[in-house]
Amino acid sequence: MKRSDWTGVMPALTTPFLADGRQKDAIDHRSLADLVGRMFDAGSTAVVTPGSLGEGSSLSDGEKDELWRSCVTAAAGRGPVIAAIASASTRDAVALAMAAQAAGCGGLMVLPPYVYRGDWRETREHVSAVIEATDLSCMLYNNPPAYGIDFVPAQVLELAKRHTNLHAVKDSSGDARRFAALRAECDDRLALFVGLDDCIVEGVRMGADGWIAGLVNALPEESVRLVRLAMAERSAPDPMRARAATDELYRWFLPLLRLDTGPKFVQLIKLVQAETGTGTERVRPPRMELVGEERAHAIALIRTALAGR
C-alpha cells in the first residue's frame, strides 16, 4: 500500500462467532468471508481487523492469524486487509505485526500498548517498534478516551518523519477540530481517517480522507454513499445543493451511527447486523448480548431508523 491507497471507507469488521456445540464462540470463518465480500461489493477500499469492534482483545494470537488468513482469502485481491496490532507488550505487538505480514495483510493499524499508559518516550518507542517490524504501510490509531494516550499533532508529525511507511492516522478523539490541526501540522504527508461513526461528515468537512467505520458492517451501501457525498462537496459546482444531499442522508443515519460511541458498541452494532440480516448478535464473553429494557430500547431505535431506510 501507498499513501494514496489510504482513502474511502475501510470497515472495522465485527468478528462472527459460532453458536453451538464444541465450537461455541469459535470464529465463524464462513460468515466472516461473506462479510468481507459484502464490504467490497459495496465499495469499501479495505477491511480492518480485529480492532475493538472485532473483539480483538478476546482473541488469541492464533485466532488472529487464522482470521487474517481467512480475510485475505475472502478479499481475493479486491483490496487490502489491514491488521489491527494491539498488545500489552512491545515484543508481542511486534510478533503480531510480523504474523500479519506473513498472513498476507497489506497494512497495519498500530495501537498504543494495552493497560500501561506510558509517557511520550515510551509510547513513541512502542509504536515505532511495531511500525519498523515490517515494511507494510501503517496507520497510527489515536483513541485517547479508550487508551488514555493522546497522540497530539506534533507527535504524529514526529512519527511520520521518522517512519517512511507511516502513511495514515485514525483519530477517535471526538474533536472534529483535530483533523484541521493534523492537516495543518502534517500537510499531505499522512491520510487522515475518522474513527467515530457519528463524526464522519464533520471529519470529512475538516479535511479527512476516509473512515474506519463500524455501522458499515450492517449498512455498507449507505456508509459508502455517505462518504462519497461528503467528499463530493469539495468539488461540487453547487456546494449548497451537494451539502444538502449529504445532510439528508446523515440526518437519517445519525441515530444508528451514535450506537458506535458507547461502552456496548460491539453488542449494539451486532444487533443492527441481526436486524439487517448481515450478521448475528453473538459476542464472546465477557461481553454478553443485550437483554431486557436495554435491548428493547435499542431494537426500537434500530427499527424506527430502518423503517425510513
SERO-4910 file (N, C-alpha, C, O; in steps of 0.05 Angstrom, whole numbers):
BEGIN
 pado doro    nc1    nc2    nc3   cac1   cac2   cac3    cc1    cc2    cc3    oc1    oc2    oc3
  Met    A     17    -24      0      0      0      0     17     25      0     40     25     11
  Lys    A      6     46    -12     19     72    -13      2     92      2    -20     86     11
  Arg    A     13    116      5     -2    137     19    -29    141      5    -50    145     19
  Ser    A    -30    140    -21    -54    146    -36    -75    123    -34    -99    128    -40
  Asp    A    -67    100    -24    -86     78    -21   -103     81      4   -123     67      7
  Trp    A    -95     99     22   -110    103     47   -132    124     41   -127    148     44
  Thr    A   -155    115     33   -177    132     26   -203    117     28   -203     92     26
  Gly    A   -225    131     30   -251    118     29   -260    104     54   -250    110     76
  Val    A   -278     86     52   -290     71     74   -275     45     79   -273     28     61
  Met    A   -263     42    102   -250     17    110   -264      6    134   -259     16    157
  Pro    A   -281    -14    131   -296    -25    154   -278    -37    175   -259    -52    170
  Ala    A   -284    -30    200   -272    -44    223   -291    -68    227   -312    -66    239
  Leu    A   -282    -91    218   -300   -114    217   -308   -124    244   -292   -125    263
  Thr    A   -333   -132    247   -341   -148    270   -331   -176    266   -326   -184    243
  Thr    A   -329   -191    287   -320   -219    285   -344   -237    291   -354   -237    313
  Pro    A   -353   -252    271   -375   -271    276   -366   -296    291   -344   -306    286
  Phe    A   -383   -305    309   -377   -329    324   -398   -350    320   -422   -345    315
  Leu    A   -390   -376    322   -408   -398    321   -425   -400    346   -417   -390    367
  Ala    A   -448   -413    343   -468   -413    365   -468   -437    382   -473   -436    406
  Asp    A   -463   -461    370   -470   -485    384   -447   -505    385   -426   -502    372
  Gly    A   -451   -526    402   -433   -549    403   -406   -543    413   -401   -524    427
  Arg    A   -387   -560    406   -360   -559    416   -345   -534    406   -326   -526    418
  Gln    A   -355   -523    384   -342   -499    373   -355   -473    381   -350   -452    368
  Lys    A   -372   -473    401   -385   -449    410   -365   -427    416   -344   -432    429
  Asp    A   -370   -404    406   -354   -380    409   -328   -381    392   -312   -363    394
  Ala    A   -325   -401    376   -303   -401    357   -310   -382    334   -334   -377    329
  Ile    A   -290   -372    320   -295   -355    297   -310   -370    275   -303   -392    268
  Asp    A   -330   -357    265   -346   -368    243   -333   -358    217   -340   -337    207
  His    A   -315   -373    207   -299   -364    183   -316   -362    158   -310   -345    141
  Arg    A   -337   -378    155   -354   -376    132   -369   -350    132   -370   -336    112
  Ser    A   -381   -343    155   -395   -317    157   -376   -294    154   -383   -273    143
  Leu    A   -351   -297    164   -331   -276    161   -325   -271    132   -323   -248    123
  Ala    A   -322   -292    117   -316   -289     88   -339   -275     74   -334   -259     56
  Asp    A   -364   -282     81   -387   -269     69   -387   -239     76   -393   -222     59
  Leu    A   -380   -232    101   -379   -204    109   -358   -189     93   -363   -166     84
  Val    A   -335   -200     90   -313   -187     75   -323   -182     46   -319   -160     35
  Gly    A   -335   -202     34   -344   -199      6   -365   -177      4   -365   -161    -15
  Arg    A   -383   -176     24   -404   -155     24   -392   -127     26   -402   -109     13
  Met    A   -371   -124     42   -359    -98     45   -346    -89     19   -349    -65     11
  Phe    A   -333   -106      5   -320    -98    -20   -342    -94    -42   -338    -77    -59
  Asp    A   -363   -110    -42   -384   -107    -61   -396    -79    -59   -404    -67    -80
  Ala    A   -397    -68    -35   -410    -42    -31   -391    -19    -37   -400      4    -39
  Gly    A   -365    -24    -42   -347     -3    -49   -326      4    -29   -313     24    -31
  Ser    A   -323    -13     -8   -302     -8     12   -275    -11     -1   -272    -26    -20
  Thr    A   -256      4      9   -229      4     -3   -210    -16     10   -189    -23     -1
  Ala    A   -217    -24     35   -200    -43     50   -218    -53     73   -240    -42     78
  Val    A   -208    -72     89   -222    -80    113   -201    -81    136   -177    -87    131
  Val    A   -209    -75    160   -192    -73    183   -201    -93    204   -225    -94    210
  Thr    A   -182   -109    215   -190   -129    235   -166   -139    250   -144   -139    239
  Pro    A   -168   -148    276   -192   -146    292   -188   -123    313   -173   -127    333
  Gly    A   -200   -101    308   -198    -79    327   -217    -82    350   -225   -104    357
  Ser    A   -224    -60    363   -242    -62    386   -269    -73    378   -280    -90    392
  Leu    A   -279    -64    355   -305    -74    346   -303   -104    338   -323   -118    340
  Gly    A   -280   -112    330   -275   -141    323   -269   -158    347   -262   -181    344
  Glu    A   -272   -146    371   -267   -161    397   -239   -172    398   -234   -194    408
  Gly    A   -220   -157    387   -192   -166    385   -180   -173    412   -163   -191    413
  Ser    A   -188   -159    433   -176   -165    459   -185   -192    470   -172   -202    489
  Ser    A   -205   -204    459   -215   -230    468   -205   -253    450   -211   -276    455
  Leu    A   -189   -246    429   -179   -267    411   -150   -274    418   -134   -256    425
  Ser    A   -143   -299    415   -116   -308    419    -99   -299    394   -111   -293    373
  Asp    A    -73   -300    397    -56   -293    374    -61   -313    351    -61   -306    328
  Gly    A    -65   -338    358    -70   -358    338    -96   -353    323    -97   -356    299
  Glu    A   -117   -345    337   -142   -338    325   -139   -314    306   -151   -313    285
  Lys    A   -123   -294    315   -118   -271    298   -105   -279    272   -112   -269    250
  Asp    A    -86   -297    273    -72   -306    249    -92   -320    231    -92   -315    207
  Glu    A   -109   -337    242   -130   -351    226   -149   -331    213   -157   -334    190
  Leu    A   -157   -311    229   -175   -291    220   -163   -275    196   -177   -271    176
  Trp    A   -138   -267    199   -125   -252    178   -124   -268    152   -129   -258    130
  Arg    A   -117   -294    155   -115   -311    131   -142   -314    118   -144   -314     93
  Ser    A   -163   -318    134   -190   -320    122   -198   -295    107   -209   -296     86
  Cys    A   -192   -272    119   -199   -246    106   -183   -242     81   -195   -233     61
  Val    A   -158   -248     81   -141   -245     57   -152   -263     34   -154   -254     11
  Thr    A   -160   -288     41   -171   -306     21   -197   -295     11   -202   -295    -14
  Ala    A   -214   -285     29   -241   -275     21   -238   -249      5   -254   -245    -14
  Ala    A   -219   -233     11   -215   -208     -4   -207   -213    -33   -214   -198    -51
  Ala    A   -192   -234    -37   -185   -244    -64   -173   -221    -81   -179   -220   -105
  Gly    A   -157   -204    -69   -144   -183    -84   -160   -159    -90   -151   -141   -104
  Arg    A   -185   -158    -79   -202   -134    -85   -194   -110    -69   -201    -87    -75
  Gly    A   -179   -114    -48   -170    -93    -31   -154   -105     -8   -156   -128     -2
  Pro    A   -138    -88      5   -120    -99     27   -136   -105     52   -156    -93     58
  Val    A   -125   -124     67   -133   -129     95   -114   -114    113    -89   -119    112
  Ile    A   -124    -98    130   -108    -82    149   -110    -96    176   -131    -99    187
  Ala    A    -87   -104    187    -86   -117    213    -84    -97    236    -66    -81    236
  Ala    A   -102    -99    255   -101    -82    279    -81    -95    298    -85   -118    306
  Ile    A    -61    -81    306    -39    -92    323    -41    -78    350    -35    -55    354
  Ala    A    -49    -94    370    -51    -85    397    -42   -106    417    -50   -129    414
  Ser    A    -26    -99    436    -17   -117    456     -7   -102    481     -2    -78    479
  Ala    A     -5   -116    503      5   -103    527     35   -100    527     46    -84    542
  Ser    A     49   -116    510     78   -115    509     88   -108    481     75   -116    461
  Thr    A    110    -94    479    121    -88    453    130   -113    438    125   -115    414
  Arg    A    142   -132    453    151   -156    440    128   -171    427    130   -180    404
  Asp    A    105   -173    441     83   -188    429     70   -172    406     61   -184    386
  Ala    A     70   -146    408     59   -129    386     76   -133    361     65   -135    339
  Val    A    102   -133    364    120   -137    341    115   -165    329    115   -167    304
  Ala    A    112   -185    345    107   -212    335     81   -213    319     79   -226    299
  Leu    A     61   -199    329     35   -198    315     38   -184    288     27   -193    268
  Ala    A     53   -163    287     57   -148    262     71   -167    241     63   -167    218
  Met    A     90   -182    250    104   -200    232     85   -222    223     87   -231    200
  Ala    A     68   -232    241     49   -253    234     29   -242    214     21   -257    195
  Ala    A     21   -217    217      1   -206    198     13   -204    170      0   -209    151
  Gln    A     39   -196    169     51   -195    143     53   -223    130     48   -226    106
  Ala    A     60   -242    146     62   -270    136     35   -280    127     34   -297    109
  Ala    A     14   -271    139    -13   -280    132    -23   -266    107    -44   -274     96
  Gly    A     -9   -247     96    -16   -233     72    -30   -207     75    -41   -196     56
  Cys    A    -30   -196     99    -43   -170    103    -27   -148     88     -3   -150     85
  Gly    A    -42   -127     80    -29   -107     64    -21    -82     80     -8    -65     69
  Gly    A    -30    -81    105    -23    -58    121    -29    -63    150    -41    -84    157
  Leu    A    -20    -45    167    -24    -48    196    -37    -23    207    -31      0    199
  Met    A    -55    -27    227    -65     -5    243    -52     -9    271    -57    -28    285
  Val    A    -36     11    279    -18      8    302    -30     23    326    -35     47    325
  Leu    A    -35      8    348    -47     19    372    -26     23    393     -5      9    393
  Pro    A    -31     41    412    -13     42    436    -16     17    452    -35      2    448
  Pro    A      2     12    471      0    -12    487    -24    -13    505    -33      8    515
  Tyr    A    -35    -36    508    -57    -40    527    -48    -37    556    -24    -41    561
  Val    A    -65    -29    573    -63    -28    602    -44     -6    611    -52     13    625
  Tyr    A    -18     -8    604      1     12    614      0     37    597      2     37    573
  Arg    A     -3     60    611     -4     86    598     23    100    602     27    113    622
  Gly    A     40     96    583     67    107    585     69    136    578     49    148    569
  Asp    A     92    148    582     97    175    574    103    175    544    103    154    531
  Trp    A    109    199    532    113    200    504    137    184    495    136    170    474
  Arg    A    159    184    510    183    169    502    176    139    500    184    126    481
  Glu    A    162    129    520    156    100    520    136     93    498    139     73    483
  Thr    A    115    110    495     95    105    475    107    107    446    100     91    429
  Arg    A    124    127    442    137    131    416    153    106    409    152     97    386
  Glu    A    168     95    428    185     72    422    169     47    417    176     30    401
  His    A    146     45    431    129     22    426    117     22    398    120      2    383
  Val    A    104     44    390     92     44    363    114     43    342    110     32    320
  Ser    A    137     55    347    159     55    328    169     26    323    174     19    300
  Ala    A    170     11    344    179    -17    342    160    -33    324    169    -50    308
  Val    A    134    -28    327    114    -42    311    116    -33    282    116    -49    263
  Ile    A    118     -7    277    120      4    250    144     -6    236    144    -12    212
  Glu    A    167     -9    251    192    -18    239    194    -48    236    212    -58    223
  Ala    A    175    -63    247    176    -92    247    172   -104    219    182   -126    213
  Thr    A    158    -89    202    154    -98    174    157    -74    156    161    -51    165
  Asp    A    155    -79    130    155    -57    111    126    -50    102    122    -36     82
  Leu    A    106    -61    116     79    -55    109     71    -26    115     82    -13    133
  Ser    A     53    -16     99     42     11    103     27     11    129     12     -8    136
  Cys    A     30     33    145     18     34    172      0     58    176      4     79    165
  Met    A    -20     53    193    -37     74    203    -33     75    233    -34     55    247
  Leu    A    -30     99    244    -29    103    273    -57    107    283    -73    123    271
  Tyr    A    -64     94    305    -91     96    316    -91    113    342    -78    105    361
  Asn    A   -105    135    341   -107    153    365   -135    152    376   -154    160    363
  Asn    A   -137    141    400   -163    139    414   -159    144    443   -160    126    460
  Pro    A   -156    170    451   -150    176    479   -172    168    498   -165    160    521
  Pro    A   -198    169    492   -218    160    511   -215    130    518   -220    123    541
  Ala    A   -207    114    499   -205     85    503   -178     77    515   -177     59    532
  Tyr    A   -156     90    507   -130     80    515   -114     99    533    -93     93    542
  Gly    A   -126    123    538   -113    142    557    -88    155    546    -74    167    561
  Ile    A    -83    152    520    -59    164    508    -68    180    484    -83    170    467
  Asp    A    -60    205    482    -68    223    460    -44    230    444    -25    244    453
  Phe    A    -43    221    419    -22    229    400    -30    256    389    -46    258    371
  Val    A    -18    277    400    -24    304    390    -10    308    363      9    294    357
  Pro    A    -19    328    347     -9    332    320     21    333    318     33    322    300
  Ala    A     35    347    337     64    349    335     77    322    338     97    316    325
  Gln    A     66    305    355     77    278    359     72    261    334     88    245    326
  Val    A     48    264    322     42    249    298     62    257    276     72    239    261
  Leu    A     68    282    273     87    291    253    115    280    259    129    272    241
  Glu    A    123    279    284    148    267    292    150    238    282    171    230    272
  Leu    A    129    223    287    129    195    278    129    193    248    143    176    236
  Ala    A    115    211    234    114    210    205    141    216    193    149    204    173
  Lys    A    156    234    205    183    240    195    202    217    200    221    213    185
  Arg    A    197    203    222    215    181    230    211    156    213    229    140    209
  His    A    186    151    204    179    126    191    167    131    163    145    142    161
  Thr    A    181    122    143    172    127    116    147    110    109    134    115     89
  Asn    A    142     88    124    119     71    119     95     78    136     75     63    136
  Leu    A     96    100    151     73    110    165     58    129    146     68    151    139
  His    A     34    120    137     20    135    116     -7    146    124    -19    161    109
  Ala    A    -16    140    148    -43    149    156    -46    150    186    -30    138    201
  Val    A    -66    165    195    -72    166    223   -103    166    226   -117    180    212
  Lys    A   -112    149    244   -141    147    251   -145    162    277   -132    156    297
  Asp    A   -163    181    277   -168    196    301   -196    191    312   -216    194    298
  Ser    A   -197    182    337   -223    178    351   -224    195    376   -236    187    396
  Ser    A   -212    218    375   -213    236    398   -241    248    402   -247    257    424
  Gly    A   -257    248    381   -284    260    383   -284    290    378   -305    303    379
  Asp    A   -261    302    372   -258    330    367   -253    335    337   -231    329    327
  Ala    A   -273    344    323   -271    348    294   -249    368    287   -238    368    265
  Arg    A   -242    386    306   -221    406    302   -194    393    298   -176    404    287
  Arg    A   -192    368    309   -166    354    308   -157    349    279   -134    349    273
  Phe    A   -177    345    261   -169    340    233   -157    364    220   -137    361    205
  Ala    A   -167    388    225   -155    412    215   -128    416    227   -109    425    213
  Ala    A   -124    410    253    -98    413    266    -78    393    254    -55    400    250
  Leu    A    -87    369    249    -69    349    238    -60    357    209    -37    353    202
  Arg    A    -80    367    194    -73    375    167    -54    398    167    -35    399    151
  Ala    A    -58    417    185    -40    440    187    -12    431    195      8    442    185
  Glu    A    -10    412    213     16    403    223     30    385    203     54    388    198
  Cys    A     15    366    191     27    346    174     24    351    144     36    336    128
  Asp    A      9    371    137      4    377    109     -8    352     96    -27    341    107
  Asp    A      2    343     73     -9    319     60      8    295     64      6    275     50
  Arg    A     26    296     84     44    274     89     28    248     97     36    226     90
  Leu    A      6    252    112    -10    230    122    -39    232    113    -49    254    110
  Ala    A    -51    209    107    -80    208    103    -93    209    131    -84    197    150
  Leu    A   -116    223    132   -130    227    157   -156    211    157   -172    214    138
  Phe    A   -161    195    178   -185    179    179   -201    184    204   -191    187    226
  Val    A   -227    186    200   -246    189    222   -250    161    235   -254    141    221
  Gly    A   -249    161    262   -252    136    276   -278    133    291   -283    111    302
  Leu    A   -294    154    292   -320    152    306   -342    156    285   -342    175    269
  Asp    A   -362    138    285   -382    138    265   -398    165    264   -404    175    242
  Asp    A   -404    176    287   -421    199    287   -406    225    284   -416    247    290
  Cys    A   -381    223    274   -365    247    269   -355    247    240   -338    263    232
  Ile    A   -367    229    223   -355    225    197   -359    249    178   -339    257    165
  Val    A   -382    261    177   -386    284    159   -370    308    169   -357    321    152
  Glu    A   -370    313    195   -354    335    205   -325    331    199   -310    350    192
  Gly    A   -315    306    202   -287    300    197   -280    304    168   -259    316    162
  Val    A   -296    295    150   -291    299    121   -291    329    115   -273    338     99
  Arg    A   -309    344    126   -310    372    120   -286    387    132   -280    409    123
  Met    A   -273    375    152   -249    387    164   -224    376    151   -202    382    161
  Gly    A   -227    359    130   -203    351    115   -196    322    116   -176    314    105
  Ala    A   -213    305    129   -207    276    130   -209    263    102   -224    272     85
  Asp    A   -193    242     98   -193    227     73   -210    202     73   -216    191     52
  Gly    A   -218    192     97   -232    167     98   -243    161    125   -242    178    143
  Trp    A   -254    137    128   -269    130    152   -264    100    158   -268     83    142
  Ile    A   -254     96    183   -253     69    194   -280     65    207   -284     75    229
  Ala    A   -299     51    194   -327     52    201   -337     27    216   -326      6    213
  Gly    A   -358     31    232   -370     10    247   -396      1    236   -400    -23    230
  Leu    A   -415     19    233   -442     12    224   -442      2    195   -461    -10    186
  Val    A   -420      6    181   -417     -4    154   -421    -35    154   -429    -46    133
  Asn    A   -415    -49    176   -419    -77    177   -448    -85    171   -453   -106    159
  Ala    A   -466    -68    180   -495    -73    176   -507    -58    153   -526    -67    140
  Leu    A   -496    -35    147   -507    -17    126   -484     -8    107   -477     16    108
  Pro    A   -473    -25     92   -450    -18     76   -455      2     53   -440     20     49
  Glu    A   -478     -1     39   -483     17     17   -487     45     27   -477     64     15
  Glu    A   -503     48     48   -508     75     59   -482     88     69   -478    112     66
  Ser    A   -465     72     81   -440     82     92   -422     93     70   -411    115     72
  Val    A   -419     77     49   -402     86     27   -414    110     13   -399    129      5
  Arg    A   -440    110     10   -453    133     -3   -449    159     13   -444    180      2
  Leu    A   -451    156     40   -448    180     57   -421    193     53   -418    217     51
  Val    A   -400    176     53   -373    187     50   -369    199     22   -357    220     19
  Arg    A   -379    186      2   -376    196    -25   -391    223    -28   -380    241    -41
  Leu    A   -414    226    -16   -429    251    -17   -413    273     -3   -410    295    -14
  Ala    A   -403    267     21   -388    287     36   -363    295     21   -356    319     21
  Met    A   -349    277      9   -324    284     -6   -330    299    -31   -315    316    -40
  Ala    A   -354    293    -44   -361    306    -69   -367    336    -64   -366    351    -83
  Glu    A   -373    343    -40   -378    372    -34   -354    389    -42   -357    412    -49
  Arg    A   -330    378    -39   -305    393    -44   -303    403    -72   -290    424    -77
  Ser    A   -314    389    -91   -311    397   -119   -338    402   -133   -339    405   -157
  Ala    A   -360    403   -118   -386    406   -130   -390    434   -141   -382    453   -129
  Pro    A   -402    436   -165   -408    462   -177   -428    478   -160   -428    503   -161
  Asp    A   -446    463   -146   -465    476   -129   -461    466   -100   -475    446    -93
  Pro    A   -443    477    -85   -436    466    -59   -459    464    -39   -461    445    -24
  Met    A   -478    483    -39   -500    482    -21   -519    459    -27   -529    446     -9
  Arg    A   -524    454    -53   -540    432    -60   -527    405    -53   -540    387    -43
  Ala    A   -500    404    -57   -485    379    -50   -486    375    -20   -489    352    -11
  Arg    A   -483    396     -5   -484    394     24   -511    385     34   -513    369     53
  Ala    A   -532    394     21   -559    387     29   -564    357     25   -577    344     41
  Ala    A   -553    346      3   -555    317     -2   -541    301     19   -551    280     28
  Thr    A   -517    310     27   -502    296     48   -518    298     74   -521    277     88
  Asp    A   -528    321     81   -542    325    106   -567    308    108   -574    299    130
  Glu    A   -581    305     86   -605    289     86   -599    260     94   -613    249    111
  Leu    A   -579    248     82   -572    221     89   -561    219    117   -566    201    132
  Tyr    A   -545    239    125   -533    240    151   -554    241    173   -551    228    194
  Arg    A   -574    258    170   -595    260    190   -609    233    194   -615    226    217
  Trp    A   -614    219    173   -627    193    176   -608    173    190   -617    157    207
  Phe    A   -583    174    184   -564    154    193   -554    159    222   -546    140    235
  Leu    A   -555    184    231   -543    191    257   -552    175    281   -535    167    297
  Pro    A   -578    169    284   -586    153    308   -572    126    308   -566    116    330
  Leu    A   -567    115    285   -552     89    284   -522     93    288   -509     77    302
  Leu    A   -511    114    275   -483    119    278   -475    124    307   -452    118    315
  Arg    A   -493    136    322   -487    142    350   -484    116    367   -473    117    389
  Leu    A   -494     94    357   -491     68    371   -462     60    373   -455     43    390
  Asp    A   -445     72    357   -416     65    356   -400     77    379   -377     71    382
  Thr    A   -413     94    395   -397    111    414   -399    103    443   -385    114    459
  Gly    A   -416     84    450   -420     77    478   -404     52    486   -392     39    469
  Pro    A   -404     45    512   -388     22    521   -397     -5    508   -380    -22    505
  Lys    A   -422     -7    500   -432    -32    489   -435    -30    458   -453    -41    447
  Phe    A   -417    -15    446   -419    -10    417   -417    -37    401   -429    -39    380
  Val    A   -402    -56    412   -400    -82    397   -427    -96    397   -436   -104    375
  Gln    A   -440    -98    420   -466   -111    421   -486    -96    404   -503   -108    390
  Leu    A   -485    -69    405   -505    -53    390   -501    -56    360   -521    -59    346
  Ile    A   -477    -54    351   -473    -57    322   -479    -85    312   -490    -88    291
  Lys    A   -473   -105    328   -481   -132    321   -511   -136    321   -522   -151    305
  Leu    A   -525   -121    338   -554   -122    339   -565   -109    313   -585   -120    302
  Val    A   -553    -88    303   -562    -76    278   -556    -96    255   -572    -99    237
  Gln    A   -534   -111    257   -529   -131    237   -551   -153    237   -560   -162    216
  Ala    A   -559   -161    261   -580   -181    263   -606   -170    251   -620   -185    238
  Glu    A   -612   -145    255   -637   -133    245   -636   -129    215   -657   -129    202
  Thr    A   -612   -126    203   -610   -123    174   -603   -149    160   -599   -149    135
  Gly    A   -600   -171    175   -594   -196    163   -565   -199    153   -559   -215    135
  Thr    A   -547   -183    165   -519   -183    157   -501   -196    178   -476   -196    175
  Gly    A   -512   -207    199   -497   -219    220   -515   -228    243   -539   -228    240
  Thr    A   -502   -235    265   -517   -243    288   -509   -226    312   -490   -211    311
  Glu    A   -524   -230    335   -518   -215    359   -495   -228    375   -486   -217    395
  Arg    A   -485   -251    367   -467   -266    384   -441   -251    389   -428   -242    370
  Val    A   -433   -250    415   -408   -238    423   -394   -258    441   -405   -278    450
  Arg    A   -368   -253    445   -352   -271    462   -350   -259    490   -344   -236    493
  Pro    A   -355   -276    511   -352   -266    538   -324   -256    543   -305   -267    532
  Pro    A   -321   -235    560   -341   -226    579   -364   -210    569   -382   -204    584
  Arg    A   -364   -202    543   -387   -189    533   -411   -208    533   -407   -232    529
  Met    A   -435   -197    536   -459   -213    534   -479   -198    517   -478   -173    516
  Glu    A   -497   -212    504   -517   -200    487   -536   -183    505   -540   -188    528
  Leu    A   -546   -162    493   -564   -144    507   -590   -158    514   -600   -176    499
  Val    A   -601   -151    537   -626   -163    546   -644   -142    558   -636   -119    563
  Gly    A   -670   -149    563   -688   -132    578   -693   -105    565   -694   -102    541
  Glu    A   -696    -85    583   -703    -58    574   -681    -46    556   -687    -32    537
  Glu    A   -656    -53    562   -634    -43    546   -636    -52    517   -633    -36    498
  Arg    A   -642    -78    513   -645    -89    486   -670    -78    473   -670    -72    449
  Ala    A   -692    -76    488   -717    -66    476   -714    -37    466   -725    -30    445
  His    A   -700    -21    482   -696      7    473   -679      8    448   -686     23    429
  Ala    A   -658     -9    447   -641     -9    423   -657    -19    398   -654     -8    377
  Ile    A   -673    -40    402   -688    -51    380   -708    -30    369   -711    -27    345
  Ala    A   -721    -16    387   -740      5    378   -726     26    362   -736     35    341
  Leu    A   -702     35    371   -687     56    357   -679     45    329   -683     59    309
  Ile    A   -669     21    328   -659     10    303   -682      6    283   -679     13    260
  Arg    A   -704     -5    293   -727    -10    274   -740     16    265   -749     17    242
  Thr    A   -740     36    282   -751     62    273   -733     73    250   -744     83    230
  Ala    A   -707     72    254   -689     82    233   -692     66    208   -693     77    186
  Leu    A   -692     40    210   -693     23    186   -720     25    171   -721     21    147
  Ala    A   -741     33    186   -767     37    172   -766     60    152   -781     60    133
  Gly    A   -748     79    157   -744    101    139   -721     98    120   -712    117    107
  Arg    A   -710     74    118   -686     69    103   -689     77     74   -671     74     58
***
